[in-house]
Amino acid sequence: MACHSHRPPGLQDLWNYSRWQNMVGLDGVQSPNSPLMQAPRLEHTDMAAEGAGAKRGLLESVLALSMPPEVVDDLQDVLPPVPDNQVDARQCTWEIYGTYRMQLASLPDELLNQVCSGVKEGSSMLSVLEPLRQLRPVNGGPAWNEEVVMHLRTLNFDLSGGPSEE
């Protein structure tokens, strides 16, 4: 569970007066084998594993969409640093999954068609977002790709300059 000083008072009340224990039951609190009471520790060797940089980028970008920046900062203090050989994967994944396009790409087809209307005739948002959909690990993708990152970085630039004055 991710919380910071911005946590709602109700959550703080649950924690301070141990009321959260009533929500998980005695077995969840008193059992030494309870996964609720055993937070897994992430070791430096875990961060060096193949794909860990991309997973870290996914985690940070998803949290950044719904949590205050202080929570993401706290995450940086708790987790081991991303190894140098995985920094690019972390950065690219963070950029991709932090975009509105990736949020749209995660929608089911029916909902996407309801949300995105008025798309230019002859094209569809499904086809526009297909490269992002193919990147998603849930769809068997690699999570990130430098070509897609470069495409997303250039979307906001107006490259259609007027006729050249010679």
Buried (B, 14 or more C-beta within 10 A) or exposed (E): EBEBEEBEEEEEEBEEEEEBBEEEEEEBBEEEEBEEEEEEEEEEEEBBEEEBBBBBBBBBBEBBEEBBEEBBEBBEEEBBEBBEEBBBBBBBBBBBBBBEBBBBBBBEEEEBBEEBEEEEEEEBBBEBBEBBBBBBBEEEBEBBBEEBBEBBEEEEEEEEEEEEEE
